[in-house]
Amino acid sequence: MANNLPTIPTFGAGTNPSESWTHWKEDYLEAFQYNEVPEKSKSALFRHLSGEELKKLLRAFDLKLNDGCEDVTLQQVLQEFD
């Protein structure tokens, strides 16, 4: 079964994590054209494609993702990283 998901590299902090995050986030949002994706899928796709570095940080945020909360929006996730 073919899918239409664009391929983007996982996040890498490099020598300037803030700048790397800004560019990765812009590429990510553009690649997935999030205005067309159901809200429930947005944060799930982010978690799936973000890479281990961001997943470790995400688990440290107080978003209740570890409790299986499905009401966490992509915007909430992005605000935590910003």
mmCIF file of the N, C-alpha and C atoms, coordinates in Angstrom:
data_MODEL
# 
_entry.id   MODEL 
# 
loop_
_atom_site.group_PDB 
_atom_site.id 
_atom_site.type_symbol 
_atom_site.label_atom_id 
_atom_site.label_alt_id 
_atom_site.label_comp_id 
_atom_site.label_asym_id 
_atom_site.label_entity_id 
_atom_site.label_seq_id 
_atom_site.pdbx_PDB_ins_code 
_atom_site.Cartn_x 
_atom_site.Cartn_y 
_atom_site.Cartn_z 
_atom_site.occupancy 
_atom_site.B_iso_or_equiv 
_atom_site.pdbx_formal_charge 
_atom_site.auth_seq_id 
_atom_site.auth_comp_id 
_atom_site.auth_asym_id 
_atom_site.auth_atom_id 
_atom_site.pdbx_PDB_model_num 
ATOM 1   N N  . MET A 1 1  ? 0.842  -1.176 0.000  1.00 0.00 ? 1  MET A N  1 
ATOM 2   C CA . MET A 1 1  ? 0.000  0.000  0.000  1.00 0.00 ? 1  MET A CA 1 
ATOM 3   C C  . MET A 1 1  ? 0.887  1.239  0.000  1.00 0.00 ? 1  MET A C  1 
ATOM 4   N N  . ALA A 1 2  ? 0.667  2.109  -0.930 1.00 0.00 ? 2  ALA A N  1 
ATOM 5   C CA . ALA A 1 2  ? 1.455  3.338  -1.037 1.00 0.00 ? 2  ALA A CA 1 
ATOM 6   C C  . ALA A 1 2  ? 0.856  4.408  -0.136 1.00 0.00 ? 2  ALA A C  1 
ATOM 7   N N  . ASN A 1 3  ? 1.735  5.289  0.339  1.00 0.00 ? 3  ASN A N  1 
ATOM 8   C CA . ASN A 1 3  ? 1.233  6.427  1.109  1.00 0.00 ? 3  ASN A CA 1 
ATOM 9   C C  . ASN A 1 3  ? 1.766  7.696  0.483  1.00 0.00 ? 3  ASN A C  1 
ATOM 10  N N  . ASN A 1 4  ? 1.174  8.792  0.827  1.00 0.00 ? 4  ASN A N  1 
ATOM 11  C CA . ASN A 1 4  ? 1.551  10.075 0.259  1.00 0.00 ? 4  ASN A CA 1 
ATOM 12  C C  . ASN A 1 4  ? 2.271  10.960 1.260  1.00 0.00 ? 4  ASN A C  1 
ATOM 13  N N  . LEU A 1 5  ? 2.838  10.369 2.312  1.00 0.00 ? 5  LEU A N  1 
ATOM 14  C CA . LEU A 1 5  ? 3.531  11.161 3.305  1.00 0.00 ? 5  LEU A CA 1 
ATOM 15  C C  . LEU A 1 5  ? 4.868  11.634 2.745  1.00 0.00 ? 5  LEU A C  1 
ATOM 16  N N  . PRO A 1 6  ? 5.146  12.929 2.829  1.00 0.00 ? 6  PRO A N  1 
ATOM 17  C CA . PRO A 1 6  ? 6.441  13.410 2.383  1.00 0.00 ? 6  PRO A CA 1 
ATOM 18  C C  . PRO A 1 6  ? 7.542  12.913 3.310  1.00 0.00 ? 6  PRO A C  1 
ATOM 19  N N  . THR A 1 7  ? 8.721  12.786 2.768  1.00 0.00 ? 7  THR A N  1 
ATOM 20  C CA . THR A 1 7  ? 9.857  12.361 3.573  1.00 0.00 ? 7  THR A CA 1 
ATOM 21  C C  . THR A 1 7  ? 10.616 13.593 4.035  1.00 0.00 ? 7  THR A C  1 
ATOM 22  N N  . ILE A 1 8  ? 10.772 13.714 5.347  1.00 0.00 ? 8  ILE A N  1 
ATOM 23  C CA . ILE A 1 8  ? 11.594 14.780 5.904  1.00 0.00 ? 8  ILE A CA 1 
ATOM 24  C C  . ILE A 1 8  ? 12.534 14.140 6.910  1.00 0.00 ? 8  ILE A C  1 
ATOM 25  N N  . PRO A 1 9  ? 13.710 14.719 7.078  1.00 0.00 ? 9  PRO A N  1 
ATOM 26  C CA . PRO A 1 9  ? 14.639 14.147 8.061  1.00 0.00 ? 9  PRO A CA 1 
ATOM 27  C C  . PRO A 1 9  ? 14.127 14.383 9.472  1.00 0.00 ? 9  PRO A C  1 
ATOM 28  N N  . THR A 1 10 ? 14.520 13.504 10.393 1.00 0.00 ? 10 THR A N  1 
ATOM 29  C CA . THR A 1 10 ? 14.175 13.730 11.789 1.00 0.00 ? 10 THR A CA 1 
ATOM 30  C C  . THR A 1 10 ? 14.956 14.934 12.294 1.00 0.00 ? 10 THR A C  1 
ATOM 31  N N  . PHE A 1 11 ? 14.504 15.501 13.381 1.00 0.00 ? 11 PHE A N  1 
ATOM 32  C CA . PHE A 1 11 ? 15.147 16.678 13.958 1.00 0.00 ? 11 PHE A CA 1 
ATOM 33  C C  . PHE A 1 11 ? 16.540 16.342 14.467 1.00 0.00 ? 11 PHE A C  1 
ATOM 34  N N  . GLY A 1 12 ? 17.464 17.242 14.214 1.00 0.00 ? 12 GLY A N  1 
ATOM 35  C CA . GLY A 1 12 ? 18.807 17.158 14.774 1.00 0.00 ? 12 GLY A CA 1 
ATOM 36  C C  . GLY A 1 12 ? 19.181 18.526 15.318 1.00 0.00 ? 12 GLY A C  1 
ATOM 37  N N  . ALA A 1 13 ? 19.572 18.596 16.585 1.00 0.00 ? 13 ALA A N  1 
ATOM 38  C CA . ALA A 1 13 ? 19.827 19.880 17.236 1.00 0.00 ? 13 ALA A CA 1 
ATOM 39  C C  . ALA A 1 13 ? 21.028 20.612 16.657 1.00 0.00 ? 13 ALA A C  1 
ATOM 40  N N  . GLY A 1 14 ? 22.042 19.876 16.230 1.00 0.00 ? 14 GLY A N  1 
ATOM 41  C CA . GLY A 1 14 ? 23.241 20.518 15.697 1.00 0.00 ? 14 GLY A CA 1 
ATOM 42  C C  . GLY A 1 14 ? 23.904 21.425 16.713 1.00 0.00 ? 14 GLY A C  1 
ATOM 43  N N  . THR A 1 15 ? 24.585 22.434 16.227 1.00 0.00 ? 15 THR A N  1 
ATOM 44  C CA . THR A 1 15 ? 25.299 23.350 17.120 1.00 0.00 ? 15 THR A CA 1 
ATOM 45  C C  . THR A 1 15 ? 24.427 24.498 17.603 1.00 0.00 ? 15 THR A C  1 
ATOM 46  N N  . ASN A 1 16 ? 23.267 24.707 16.955 1.00 0.00 ? 16 ASN A N  1 
ATOM 47  C CA . ASN A 1 16 ? 22.358 25.773 17.351 1.00 0.00 ? 16 ASN A CA 1 
ATOM 48  C C  . ASN A 1 16 ? 20.936 25.195 17.419 1.00 0.00 ? 16 ASN A C  1 
ATOM 49  N N  . PRO A 1 17 ? 20.586 24.576 18.558 1.00 0.00 ? 17 PRO A N  1 
ATOM 50  C CA . PRO A 1 17 ? 19.284 23.909 18.656 1.00 0.00 ? 17 PRO A CA 1 
ATOM 51  C C  . PRO A 1 17 ? 18.090 24.806 18.364 1.00 0.00 ? 17 PRO A C  1 
ATOM 52  N N  . SER A 1 18 ? 18.136 26.063 18.793 1.00 0.00 ? 18 SER A N  1 
ATOM 53  C CA . SER A 1 18 ? 17.013 26.964 18.579 1.00 0.00 ? 18 SER A CA 1 
ATOM 54  C C  . SER A 1 18 ? 16.781 27.207 17.089 1.00 0.00 ? 18 SER A C  1 
ATOM 55  N N  . GLU A 1 19 ? 17.837 27.489 16.377 1.00 0.00 ? 19 GLU A N  1 
ATOM 56  C CA . GLU A 1 19 ? 17.727 27.717 14.939 1.00 0.00 ? 19 GLU A CA 1 
ATOM 57  C C  . GLU A 1 19 ? 17.333 26.431 14.213 1.00 0.00 ? 19 GLU A C  1 
ATOM 58  N N  . SER A 1 20 ? 17.922 25.313 14.621 1.00 0.00 ? 20 SER A N  1 
ATOM 59  C CA . SER A 1 20 ? 17.582 24.023 14.008 1.00 0.00 ? 20 SER A CA 1 
ATOM 60  C C  . SER A 1 20 ? 16.103 23.712 14.200 1.00 0.00 ? 20 SER A C  1 
ATOM 61  N N  . TRP A 1 21 ? 15.581 23.968 15.405 1.00 0.00 ? 21 TRP A N  1 
ATOM 62  C CA . TRP A 1 21 ? 14.170 23.721 15.698 1.00 0.00 ? 21 TRP A CA 1 
ATOM 63  C C  . TRP A 1 21 ? 13.281 24.573 14.804 1.00 0.00 ? 21 TRP A C  1 
ATOM 64  N N  . THR A 1 22 ? 13.595 25.862 14.699 1.00 0.00 ? 22 THR A N  1 
ATOM 65  C CA . THR A 1 22 ? 12.777 26.771 13.898 1.00 0.00 ? 22 THR A CA 1 
ATOM 66  C C  . THR A 1 22 ? 12.691 26.296 12.457 1.00 0.00 ? 22 THR A C  1 
ATOM 67  N N  . HIS A 1 23 ? 13.819 25.931 11.874 1.00 0.00 ? 23 HIS A N  1 
ATOM 68  C CA . HIS A 1 23 ? 13.829 25.481 10.479 1.00 0.00 ? 23 HIS A CA 1 
ATOM 69  C C  . HIS A 1 23 ? 13.133 24.134 10.317 1.00 0.00 ? 23 HIS A C  1 
ATOM 70  N N  . TRP A 1 24 ? 13.373 23.207 11.242 1.00 0.00 ? 24 TRP A N  1 
ATOM 71  C CA . TRP A 1 24 ? 12.740 21.894 11.136 1.00 0.00 ? 24 TRP A CA 1 
ATOM 72  C C  . TRP A 1 24 ? 11.226 22.020 11.255 1.00 0.00 ? 24 TRP A C  1 
ATOM 73  N N  . LYS A 1 25 ? 10.783 22.838 12.195 1.00 0.00 ? 25 LYS A N  1 
ATOM 74  C CA . LYS A 1 25 ? 9.343  23.028 12.402 1.00 0.00 ? 25 LYS A CA 1 
ATOM 75  C C  . LYS A 1 25 ? 8.690  23.612 11.152 1.00 0.00 ? 25 LYS A C  1 
ATOM 76  N N  . GLU A 1 26 ? 9.315  24.603 10.541 1.00 0.00 ? 26 GLU A N  1 
ATOM 77  C CA . GLU A 1 26 ? 8.768  25.211 9.322  1.00 0.00 ? 26 GLU A CA 1 
ATOM 78  C C  . GLU A 1 26 ? 8.685  24.184 8.192  1.00 0.00 ? 26 GLU A C  1 
ATOM 79  N N  . ASP A 1 27 ? 9.741  23.408 8.016  1.00 0.00 ? 27 ASP A N  1 
ATOM 80  C CA . ASP A 1 27 ? 9.740  22.375 6.972  1.00 0.00 ? 27 ASP A CA 1 
ATOM 81  C C  . ASP A 1 27 ? 8.663  21.341 7.243  1.00 0.00 ? 27 ASP A C  1 
ATOM 82  N N  . TYR A 1 28 ? 8.535  20.946 8.501  1.00 0.00 ? 28 TYR A N  1 
ATOM 83  C CA . TYR A 1 28 ? 7.563  19.935 8.900  1.00 0.00 ? 28 TYR A CA 1 
ATOM 84  C C  . TYR A 1 28 ? 6.139  20.411 8.614  1.00 0.00 ? 28 TYR A C  1 
ATOM 85  N N  . LEU A 1 29 ? 5.819  21.615 9.060  1.00 0.00 ? 29 LEU A N  1 
ATOM 86  C CA . LEU A 1 29 ? 4.470  22.139 8.868  1.00 0.00 ? 29 LEU A CA 1 
ATOM 87  C C  . LEU A 1 29 ? 4.151  22.317 7.392  1.00 0.00 ? 29 LEU A C  1 
ATOM 88  N N  . GLU A 1 30 ? 5.125  22.772 6.620  1.00 0.00 ? 30 GLU A N  1 
ATOM 89  C CA . GLU A 1 30 ? 4.923  22.942 5.181  1.00 0.00 ? 30 GLU A CA 1 
ATOM 90  C C  . GLU A 1 30 ? 4.721  21.594 4.497  1.00 0.00 ? 30 GLU A C  1 
ATOM 91  N N  . ALA A 1 31 ? 5.519  20.615 4.875  1.00 0.00 ? 31 ALA A N  1 
ATOM 92  C CA . ALA A 1 31 ? 5.447  19.301 4.240  1.00 0.00 ? 31 ALA A CA 1 
ATOM 93  C C  . ALA A 1 31 ? 4.083  18.651 4.443  1.00 0.00 ? 31 ALA A C  1 
ATOM 94  N N  . PHE A 1 32 ? 3.482  18.875 5.576  1.00 0.00 ? 32 PHE A N  1 
ATOM 95  C CA . PHE A 1 32 ? 2.223  18.202 5.875  1.00 0.00 ? 32 PHE A CA 1 
ATOM 96  C C  . PHE A 1 32 ? 0.994  19.073 5.703  1.00 0.00 ? 32 PHE A C  1 
ATOM 97  N N  . GLN A 1 33 ? 1.151  20.318 5.339  1.00 0.00 ? 33 GLN A N  1 
ATOM 98  C CA . GLN A 1 33 ? 0.019  21.204 5.081  1.00 0.00 ? 33 GLN A CA 1 
ATOM 99  C C  . GLN A 1 33 ? -1.090 20.962 6.104  1.00 0.00 ? 33 GLN A C  1 
ATOM 100 N N  . TYR A 1 34 ? -0.780 21.282 7.345  1.00 0.00 ? 34 TYR A N  1 
ATOM 101 C CA . TYR A 1 34 ? -1.635 20.895 8.457  1.00 0.00 ? 34 TYR A CA 1 
ATOM 102 C C  . TYR A 1 34 ? -3.034 21.470 8.466  1.00 0.00 ? 34 TYR A C  1 
ATOM 103 N N  . ASN A 1 35 ? -3.296 22.436 7.646  1.00 0.00 ? 35 ASN A N  1 
ATOM 104 C CA . ASN A 1 35 ? -4.671 22.933 7.618  1.00 0.00 ? 35 ASN A CA 1 
ATOM 105 C C  . ASN A 1 35 ? -5.619 21.887 7.036  1.00 0.00 ? 35 ASN A C  1 
ATOM 106 N N  . GLU A 1 36 ? -5.096 20.854 6.371  1.00 0.00 ? 36 GLU A N  1 
ATOM 107 C CA . GLU A 1 36 ? -5.929 19.843 5.733  1.00 0.00 ? 36 GLU A CA 1 
ATOM 108 C C  . GLU A 1 36 ? -5.993 18.529 6.516  1.00 0.00 ? 36 GLU A C  1 
ATOM 109 N N  . VAL A 1 37 ? -5.264 18.419 7.611  1.00 0.00 ? 37 VAL A N  1 
ATOM 110 C CA . VAL A 1 37 ? -5.173 17.177 8.371  1.00 0.00 ? 37 VAL A CA 1 
ATOM 111 C C  . VAL A 1 37 ? -6.073 17.269 9.601  1.00 0.00 ? 37 VAL A C  1 
ATOM 112 N N  . PRO A 1 38 ? -6.825 16.217 9.923  1.00 0.00 ? 38 PRO A N  1 
ATOM 113 C CA . PRO A 1 38 ? -7.652 16.240 11.135 1.00 0.00 ? 38 PRO A CA 1 
ATOM 114 C C  . PRO A 1 38 ? -6.801 16.494 12.384 1.00 0.00 ? 38 PRO A C  1 
ATOM 115 N N  . GLU A 1 39 ? -7.318 17.237 13.316 1.00 0.00 ? 39 GLU A N  1 
ATOM 116 C CA . GLU A 1 39 ? -6.571 17.637 14.518 1.00 0.00 ? 39 GLU A CA 1 
ATOM 117 C C  . GLU A 1 39 ? -6.000 16.437 15.267 1.00 0.00 ? 39 GLU A C  1 
ATOM 118 N N  . LYS A 1 40 ? -6.749 15.370 15.367 1.00 0.00 ? 40 LYS A N  1 
ATOM 119 C CA . LYS A 1 40 ? -6.299 14.188 16.098 1.00 0.00 ? 40 LYS A CA 1 
ATOM 120 C C  . LYS A 1 40 ? -5.032 13.590 15.475 1.00 0.00 ? 40 LYS A C  1 
ATOM 121 N N  . SER A 1 41 ? -4.881 13.735 14.166 1.00 0.00 ? 41 SER A N  1 
ATOM 122 C CA . SER A 1 41 ? -3.733 13.167 13.460 1.00 0.00 ? 41 SER A CA 1 
ATOM 123 C C  . SER A 1 41 ? -2.478 14.036 13.556 1.00 0.00 ? 41 SER A C  1 
ATOM 124 N N  . LYS A 1 42 ? -2.655 15.313 13.781 1.00 0.00 ? 42 LYS A N  1 
ATOM 125 C CA . LYS A 1 42 ? -1.521 16.239 13.743 1.00 0.00 ? 42 LYS A CA 1 
ATOM 126 C C  . LYS A 1 42 ? -0.439 15.903 14.764 1.00 0.00 ? 42 LYS A C  1 
ATOM 127 N N  . SER A 1 43 ? -0.798 15.792 16.025 1.00 0.00 ? 43 SER A N  1 
ATOM 128 C CA . SER A 1 43 ? 0.225  15.515 17.041 1.00 0.00 ? 43 SER A CA 1 
ATOM 129 C C  . SER A 1 43 ? 0.726  14.078 16.930 1.00 0.00 ? 43 SER A C  1 
ATOM 130 N N  . ALA A 1 44 ? -0.129 13.162 16.469 1.00 0.00 ? 44 ALA A N  1 
ATOM 131 C CA . ALA A 1 44 ? 0.302  11.780 16.285 1.00 0.00 ? 44 ALA A CA 1 
ATOM 132 C C  . ALA A 1 44 ? 1.369  11.689 15.194 1.00 0.00 ? 44 ALA A C  1 
ATOM 133 N N  . LEU A 1 45 ? 1.175  12.381 14.089 1.00 0.00 ? 45 LEU A N  1 
ATOM 134 C CA . LEU A 1 45 ? 2.181  12.398 13.028 1.00 0.00 ? 45 LEU A CA 1 
ATOM 135 C C  . LEU A 1 45 ? 3.466  13.049 13.510 1.00 0.00 ? 45 LEU A C  1 
ATOM 136 N N  . PHE A 1 46 ? 3.327  14.119 14.253 1.00 0.00 ? 46 PHE A N  1 
ATOM 137 C CA . PHE A 1 46 ? 4.511  14.789 14.789 1.00 0.00 ? 46 PHE A CA 1 
ATOM 138 C C  . PHE A 1 46 ? 5.321  13.837 15.654 1.00 0.00 ? 46 PHE A C  1 
ATOM 139 N N  . ARG A 1 47 ? 4.655  13.166 16.569 1.00 0.00 ? 47 ARG A N  1 
ATOM 140 C CA . ARG A 1 47 ? 5.359  12.244 17.465 1.00 0.00 ? 47 ARG A CA 1 
ATOM 141 C C  . ARG A 1 47 ? 6.011  11.117 16.686 1.00 0.00 ? 47 ARG A C  1 
ATOM 142 N N  . HIS A 1 48 ? 5.350  10.654 15.657 1.00 0.00 ? 48 HIS A N  1 
ATOM 143 C CA . HIS A 1 48 ? 5.878  9.555  14.864 1.00 0.00 ? 48 HIS A CA 1 
ATOM 144 C C  . HIS A 1 48 ? 7.115  9.965  14.062 1.00 0.00 ? 48 HIS A C  1 
ATOM 145 N N  . LEU A 1 49 ? 7.124  11.170 13.531 1.00 0.00 ? 49 LEU A N  1 
ATOM 146 C CA . LEU A 1 49 ? 8.183  11.592 12.613 1.00 0.00 ? 49 LEU A CA 1 
ATOM 147 C C  . LEU A 1 49 ? 9.271  12.455 13.235 1.00 0.00 ? 49 LEU A C  1 
ATOM 148 N N  . SER A 1 50 ? 9.116  12.849 14.470 1.00 0.00 ? 50 SER A N  1 
ATOM 149 C CA . SER A 1 50 ? 10.034 13.829 15.051 1.00 0.00 ? 50 SER A CA 1 
ATOM 150 C C  . SER A 1 50 ? 11.430 13.291 15.325 1.00 0.00 ? 50 SER A C  1 
ATOM 151 N N  . GLY A 1 51 ? 11.578 12.019 15.557 1.00 0.00 ? 51 GLY A N  1 
ATOM 152 C CA . GLY A 1 51 ? 12.890 11.462 15.877 1.00 0.00 ? 51 GLY A CA 1 
ATOM 153 C C  . GLY A 1 51 ? 13.080 11.328 17.377 1.00 0.00 ? 51 GLY A C  1 
ATOM 154 N N  . GLU A 1 52 ? 14.060 10.532 17.750 1.00 0.00 ? 52 GLU A N  1 
ATOM 155 C CA . GLU A 1 52 ? 14.272 10.210 19.163 1.00 0.00 ? 52 GLU A CA 1 
ATOM 156 C C  . GLU A 1 52 ? 14.627 11.427 20.013 1.00 0.00 ? 52 GLU A C  1 
ATOM 157 N N  . GLU A 1 53 ? 15.377 12.361 19.470 1.00 0.00 ? 53 GLU A N  1 
ATOM 158 C CA . GLU A 1 53 ? 15.789 13.537 20.245 1.00 0.00 ? 53 GLU A CA 1 
ATOM 159 C C  . GLU A 1 53 ? 14.579 14.337 20.727 1.00 0.00 ? 53 GLU A C  1 
ATOM 160 N N  . LEU A 1 54 ? 13.643 14.593 19.817 1.00 0.00 ? 54 LEU A N  1 
ATOM 161 C CA . LEU A 1 54 ? 12.441 15.338 20.209 1.00 0.00 ? 54 LEU A CA 1 
ATOM 162 C C  . LEU A 1 54 ? 11.494 14.489 21.035 1.00 0.00 ? 54 LEU A C  1 
ATOM 163 N N  . LYS A 1 55 ? 11.426 13.199 20.773 1.00 0.00 ? 55 LYS A N  1 
ATOM 164 C CA . LYS A 1 55 ? 10.546 12.329 21.557 1.00 0.00 ? 55 LYS A CA 1 
ATOM 165 C C  . LYS A 1 55 ? 10.962 12.312 23.025 1.00 0.00 ? 55 LYS A C  1 
ATOM 166 N N  . LYS A 1 56 ? 12.251 12.299 23.284 1.00 0.00 ? 56 LYS A N  1 
ATOM 167 C CA . LYS A 1 56 ? 12.729 12.330 24.674 1.00 0.00 ? 56 LYS A CA 1 
ATOM 168 C C  . LYS A 1 56 ? 12.301 13.616 25.361 1.00 0.00 ? 56 LYS A C  1 
ATOM 169 N N  . LEU A 1 57 ? 12.452 14.736 24.676 1.00 0.00 ? 57 LEU A N  1 
ATOM 170 C CA . LEU A 1 57 ? 12.031 16.018 25.247 1.00 0.00 ? 57 LEU A CA 1 
ATOM 171 C C  . LEU A 1 57 ? 10.522 16.065 25.434 1.00 0.00 ? 57 LEU A C  1 
ATOM 172 N N  . LEU A 1 58 ? 9.792  15.563 24.469 1.00 0.00 ? 58 LEU A N  1 
ATOM 173 C CA . LEU A 1 58 ? 8.337  15.595 24.528 1.00 0.00 ? 58 LEU A CA 1 
ATOM 174 C C  . LEU A 1 58 ? 7.809  14.832 25.732 1.00 0.00 ? 58 LEU A C  1 
ATOM 175 N N  . ARG A 1 59 ? 8.418  13.709 26.045 1.00 0.00 ? 59 ARG A N  1 
ATOM 176 C CA . ARG A 1 59 ? 7.980  12.924 27.208 1.00 0.00 ? 59 ARG A CA 1 
ATOM 177 C C  . ARG A 1 59 ? 8.195  13.698 28.515 1.00 0.00 ? 59 ARG A C  1 
ATOM 178 N N  . ALA A 1 60 ? 9.110  14.650 28.531 1.00 0.00 ? 60 ALA A N  1 
ATOM 179 C CA . ALA A 1 60 ? 9.385  15.426 29.737 1.00 0.00 ? 60 ALA A CA 1 
ATOM 180 C C  . ALA A 1 60 ? 8.375  16.557 29.948 1.00 0.00 ? 60 ALA A C  1 
ATOM 181 N N  . PHE A 1 61 ? 7.671  16.944 28.889 1.00 0.00 ? 61 PHE A N  1 
ATOM 182 C CA . PHE A 1 61 ? 6.687  18.016 29.008 1.00 0.00 ? 61 PHE A CA 1 
ATOM 183 C C  . PHE A 1 61 ? 5.450  17.512 29.742 1.00 0.00 ? 61 PHE A C  1 
ATOM 184 N N  . ASP A 1 62 ? 4.738  18.425 30.374 1.00 0.00 ? 62 ASP A N  1 
ATOM 185 C CA . ASP A 1 62 ? 3.543  18.066 31.133 1.00 0.00 ? 62 ASP A CA 1 
ATOM 186 C C  . ASP A 1 62 ? 2.300  18.127 30.237 1.00 0.00 ? 62 ASP A C  1 
ATOM 187 N N  . LEU A 1 63 ? 2.281  17.279 29.203 1.00 0.00 ? 63 LEU A N  1 
ATOM 188 C CA . LEU A 1 63 ? 1.151  17.279 28.268 1.00 0.00 ? 63 LEU A CA 1 
ATOM 189 C C  . LEU A 1 63 ? 0.285  16.038 28.412 1.00 0.00 ? 63 LEU A C  1 
ATOM 190 N N  . LYS A 1 64 ? 0.627  15.173 29.344 1.00 0.00 ? 64 LYS A N  1 
ATOM 191 C CA . LYS A 1 64 ? -0.133 13.955 29.593 1.00 0.00 ? 64 LYS A CA 1 
ATOM 192 C C  . LYS A 1 64 ? -0.139 13.010 28.388 1.00 0.00 ? 64 LYS A C  1 
ATOM 193 N N  . LEU A 1 65 ? 0.885  13.112 27.527 1.00 0.00 ? 65 LEU A N  1 
ATOM 194 C CA . LEU A 1 65 ? 0.975  12.205 26.386 1.00 0.00 ? 65 LEU A CA 1 
ATOM 195 C C  . LEU A 1 65 ? 1.209  10.771 26.841 1.00 0.00 ? 65 LEU A C  1 
ATOM 196 N N  . ASN A 1 66 ? 1.909  10.621 27.940 1.00 0.00 ? 66 ASN A N  1 
ATOM 197 C CA . ASN A 1 66 ? 2.180  9.275  28.441 1.00 0.00 ? 66 ASN A CA 1 
ATOM 198 C C  . ASN A 1 66 ? 0.927  8.611  28.990 1.00 0.00 ? 66 ASN A C  1 
ATOM 199 N N  . ASP A 1 67 ? -0.112 9.401  29.257 1.00 0.00 ? 67 ASP A N  1 
ATOM 200 C CA . ASP A 1 67 ? -1.376 8.856  29.764 1.00 0.00 ? 67 ASP A CA 1 
ATOM 201 C C  . ASP A 1 67 ? -2.339 8.528  28.628 1.00 0.00 ? 67 ASP A C  1 
ATOM 202 N N  . GLY A 1 68 ? -1.865 8.624  27.380 1.00 0.00 ? 68 GLY A N  1 
ATOM 203 C CA . GLY A 1 68 ? -2.712 8.325  26.240 1.00 0.00 ? 68 GLY A CA 1 
ATOM 204 C C  . GLY A 1 68 ? -3.709 9.422  25.918 1.00 0.00 ? 68 GLY A C  1 
ATOM 205 N N  . CYS A 1 69 ? -3.453 10.628 26.356 1.00 0.00 ? 69 CYS A N  1 
ATOM 206 C CA . CYS A 1 69 ? -4.366 11.745 26.113 1.00 0.00 ? 69 CYS A CA 1 
ATOM 207 C C  . CYS A 1 69 ? -4.434 12.041 24.615 1.00 0.00 ? 69 CYS A C  1 
ATOM 208 N N  . GLU A 1 70 ? -5.626 11.988 24.058 1.00 0.00 ? 70 GLU A N  1 
ATOM 209 C CA . GLU A 1 70 ? -5.801 12.253 22.639 1.00 0.00 ? 70 GLU A CA 1 
ATOM 210 C C  . GLU A 1 70 ? -6.203 13.692 22.374 1.00 0.00 ? 70 GLU A C  1 
ATOM 211 N N  . ASP A 1 71 ? -6.396 14.481 23.417 1.00 0.00 ? 71 ASP A N  1 
ATOM 212 C CA . ASP A 1 71 ? -6.849 15.853 23.237 1.00 0.00 ? 71 ASP A CA 1 
ATOM 213 C C  . ASP A 1 71 ? -5.702 16.845 23.094 1.00 0.00 ? 71 ASP A C  1 
ATOM 214 N N  . VAL A 1 72 ? -4.469 16.377 23.097 1.00 0.00 ? 72 VAL A N  1 
ATOM 215 C CA . VAL A 1 72 ? -3.322 17.265 22.955 1.00 0.00 ? 72 VAL A CA 1 
ATOM 216 C C  . VAL A 1 72 ? -3.201 17.657 21.486 1.00 0.00 ? 72 VAL A C  1 
ATOM 217 N N  . THR A 1 73 ? -3.203 18.958 21.238 1.00 0.00 ? 73 THR A N  1 
ATOM 218 C CA . THR A 1 73 ? -3.135 19.446 19.866 1.00 0.00 ? 73 THR A CA 1 
ATOM 219 C C  . THR A 1 73 ? -1.687 19.642 19.432 1.00 0.00 ? 73 THR A C  1 
ATOM 220 N N  . LEU A 1 74 ? -1.491 19.696 18.133 1.00 0.00 ? 74 LEU A N  1 
ATOM 221 C CA . LEU A 1 74 ? -0.150 19.974 17.614 1.00 0.00 ? 74 LEU A CA 1 
ATOM 222 C C  . LEU A 1 74 ? 0.321  21.335 18.100 1.00 0.00 ? 74 LEU A C  1 
ATOM 223 N N  . GLN A 1 75 ? -0.571 22.301 18.153 1.00 0.00 ? 75 GLN A N  1 
ATOM 224 C CA . GLN A 1 75 ? -0.191 23.640 18.612 1.00 0.00 ? 75 GLN A CA 1 
ATOM 225 C C  . GLN A 1 75 ? 0.343  23.597 20.040 1.00 0.00 ? 75 GLN A C  1 
ATOM 226 N N  . GLN A 1 76 ? -0.265 22.805 20.916 1.00 0.00 ? 76 GLN A N  1 
ATOM 227 C CA . GLN A 1 76 ? 0.235  22.676 22.284 1.00 0.00 ? 76 GLN A CA 1 
ATOM 228 C C  . GLN A 1 76 ? 1.636  22.069 22.295 1.00 0.00 ? 76 GLN A C  1 
ATOM 229 N N  . VAL A 1 77 ? 1.848  21.066 21.466 1.00 0.00 ? 77 VAL A N  1 
ATOM 230 C CA . VAL A 1 77 ? 3.158  20.422 21.381 1.00 0.00 ? 77 VAL A CA 1 
ATOM 231 C C  . VAL A 1 77 ? 4.208  21.420 20.909 1.00 0.00 ? 77 VAL A C  1 
ATOM 232 N N  . LEU A 1 78 ? 3.894  22.146 19.837 1.00 0.00 ? 78 LEU A N  1 
ATOM 233 C CA . LEU A 1 78 ? 4.842  23.112 19.282 1.00 0.00 ? 78 LEU A CA 1 
ATOM 234 C C  . LEU A 1 78 ? 5.147  24.229 20.273 1.00 0.00 ? 78 LEU A C  1 
ATOM 235 N N  . GLN A 1 79 ? 4.151  24.670 21.016 1.00 0.00 ? 79 GLN A N  1 
ATOM 236 C CA . GLN A 1 79 ? 4.368  25.722 22.015 1.00 0.00 ? 79 GLN A CA 1 
ATOM 237 C C  . GLN A 1 79 ? 5.333  25.251 23.098 1.00 0.00 ? 79 GLN A C  1 
ATOM 238 N N  . GLU A 1 80 ? 5.263  24.000 23.497 1.00 0.00 ? 80 GLU A N  1 
ATOM 239 C CA . GLU A 1 80 ? 6.184  23.475 24.489 1.00 0.00 ? 80 GLU A CA 1 
ATOM 240 C C  . GLU A 1 80 ? 7.623  23.524 23.973 1.00 0.00 ? 80 GLU A C  1 
ATOM 241 N N  . PHE A 1 81 ? 7.822  23.151 22.722 1.00 0.00 ? 81 PHE A N  1 
ATOM 242 C CA . PHE A 1 81 ? 9.166  23.185 22.160 1.00 0.00 ? 81 PHE A CA 1 
ATOM 243 C C  . PHE A 1 81 ? 9.645  24.609 21.922 1.00 0.00 ? 81 PHE A C  1 
ATOM 244 N N  . ASP A 1 82 ? 8.744  25.497 21.525 1.00 0.00 ? 82 ASP A N  1 
ATOM 245 C CA . ASP A 1 82 ? 9.139  26.894 21.291 1.00 0.00 ? 82 ASP A CA 1 
ATOM 246 C C  . ASP A 1 82 ? 9.631  27.512 22.586 1.00 0.00 ? 82 ASP A C  1 
# 
